[in-house]
């Protein structure tokens, strides 16, 4: 049985676990920023009852801060959660109909597209052509353009009607309110 993928946890080196001889201290006005020996930096942190945390080990000398380690981890977790919350997830919903769709059926499709656009989803509208109905390409294009016109209050056309195989599609994006 395989394990699900887990997030890679970032481990920070603190205090005497830092392997470099010299470190660059940065941060608040606790101590003057600069390059110090590891012993001196650890002593500064112990005098204040805090921890010396290695922030960026890739630089030479590594960058460190004097902070409370538990509080630092909490802030990192909180910042990550806020960043994740700010990411916008856009789904694409599909609506399809034929070139000879009736008025009532068309209005039902428009209502569902409005609902999707109000939620912030993109809508991909298809007109599918079966058998000999491919003769009515212009009628399908007119249906798509009429669809876009009627839904103009909620969304805007992101991609004009395009023929792909036996179907013609158009993409609508939500308007910002």
C-alpha positions in Angstrom: 0.0 0.0 0.0 1.5 3.3 -1.0 1.4 6.4 1.1 -0.2 9.6 -0.1 2.2 12.4 -1.0 2.9 14.6 2.1 4.0 18.2 2.2 7.7 18.6 2.5 8.3 20.1 6.0 11.0 22.8 6.2 13.3 22.3 9.1 15.2 25.3 10.3 18.5 24.9 12.2 18.6 26.6 15.5 21.2 27.6 18.0 24.1 25.1 18.2 22.8 23.1 15.2 24.0 25.8 12.8 27.1 24.4 11.1 28.7 27.6 9.8 31.5 29.4 11.7 30.1 32.9 10.9 26.5 34.1 10.4 24.8 37.3 9.2 22.4 38.5 11.8 19.4 40.4 10.4 16.0 41.4 11.8 14.5 43.8 14.3 16.4 46.3 16.4 17.3 43.6 19.0 20.9 43.7 17.8 22.8 45.5 15.1 22.8 43.8 11.8 26.1 42.4 10.7 28.4 39.3 10.5 29.2 37.6 13.8 30.8 34.4 14.9 28.4 31.6 15.7 29.4 31.6 19.3 28.7 35.3 19.7 25.4 35.1 17.9 24.2 32.1 20.0 25.3 34.1 23.2 23.3 37.1 22.0 20.2 34.9 21.6 20.6 33.2 25.0 21.0 36.6 26.7 17.6 37.6 25.4 16.0 34.2 26.1 15.4 33.6 22.4 16.7 31.3 19.7 19.1 31.9 16.8 17.3 30.6 13.7 19.0 30.0 10.4 16.7 31.6 7.8 18.7 31.2 4.6 21.5 28.6 4.7 22.4 28.9 1.0 24.1 32.3 1.4 27.6 32.8 2.5 27.6 33.5 5.5 24.1 32.1 6.2 21.4 34.5 7.3 20.1 34.2 10.8 17.5 35.9 13.0 17.1 36.0 16.8 13.5 35.1 17.5 11.3 32.7 19.6 11.4 29.5 17.5 7.8 28.4 18.3 6.5 31.8 17.5 8.5 31.9 14.3 7.0 28.5 13.2 3.5 29.7 14.0 4.1 32.9 11.9 5.4 30.8 8.9 2.4 28.5 9.1 0.0 31.5 9.3 1.7 33.2 6.3 1.5 30.0 4.2 -2.2 29.7 5.1 -2.9 33.3 4.1 -1.0 32.9 0.8 -3.0 29.7 0.0 -6.3 31.5 0.8 -5.4 34.4 -1.6 -4.9 32.0 -4.5 -7.9 32.0 -6.9 -9.1 28.7 -8.2 -10.9 29.0 -11.5 -12.9 26.1 -12.8 -14.1 25.7 -16.4 -17.7 24.6 -16.8 -19.1 23.3 -20.1 -22.5 23.9 -21.6 -23.4 22.2 -24.9 -26.4 22.4 -27.2 -27.3 21.8 -30.9 -27.7 24.4 -33.6 -31.5 24.0 -33.6 -31.9 24.5 -29.8 -35.3 25.9 -28.8 -35.8 29.3 -27.1 -36.9 27.8 -23.8 -34.0 25.3 -23.7 -31.6 28.1 -24.6 -32.9 30.2 -21.7 -32.3 27.3 -19.3 -28.7 27.0 -20.6 -28.2 30.8 -20.1 -29.5 30.6 -16.5 -27.0 27.8 -15.7 -24.2 29.8 -17.4 -25.1 32.9 -15.4 -24.9 30.8 -12.2 -21.5 29.5 -13.1 -20.2 33.0 -14.0 -21.5 34.5 -10.8 -19.5 31.8 -8.9 -16.4 33.0 -10.7 -16.1 30.0 -13.0 -15.2 30.2 -16.7 -17.8 28.8 -19.1 -17.0 26.9 -22.3 -20.1 26.9 -24.5 -20.3 24.2 -27.3 -22.6 23.9 -30.3 -22.3 20.2 -31.4 -23.1 19.2 -35.0 -24.5 15.7 -35.5 -24.5 14.1 -38.9 -25.7 16.5 -41.6 -26.3 19.4 -39.2 -22.7 20.4 -39.9 -24.3 22.3 -42.8 -25.6 24.8 -40.3 -22.2 26.2 -39.1 -23.4 29.8 -39.5 -26.5 29.0 -37.5 -24.4 27.6 -34.7 -22.1 30.6 -34.7 -25.2 32.9 -34.5 -26.5 30.9 -31.5 -23.1 31.3 -29.7 -23.0 35.0 -30.4 -26.6 35.4 -29.3 -25.7 33.4 -26.1 -22.8 35.8 -25.4 -25.0 38.8 -26.0 -27.6 37.6 -23.6 -25.1 36.8 -20.9 -23.2 40.0 -21.3 -24.2 41.3 -17.9 -22.4 38.4 -16.1 -19.5 37.5 -18.4 -17.4 38.6 -21.3 -16.2 36.7 -24.3 -12.7 35.5 -23.8 -12.4 33.5 -27.0 -14.7 34.0 -30.0 -16.4 31.0 -31.6 -13.9 28.5 -33.1 -14.7 25.4 -35.1 -13.0 22.2 -33.8 -13.9 19.0 -35.5 -17.7 18.6 -35.2 -18.2 21.2 -32.6 -17.9 25.0 -32.4 -17.0 26.5 -29.0 -16.6 29.8 -27.3 -15.1 30.7 -23.9 -16.8 33.1 -21.5 -15.0 34.6 -18.5 -16.7 36.2 -15.5 -16.9 40.0 -15.2 -15.4 41.6 -12.1 -18.1 43.2 -10.0 
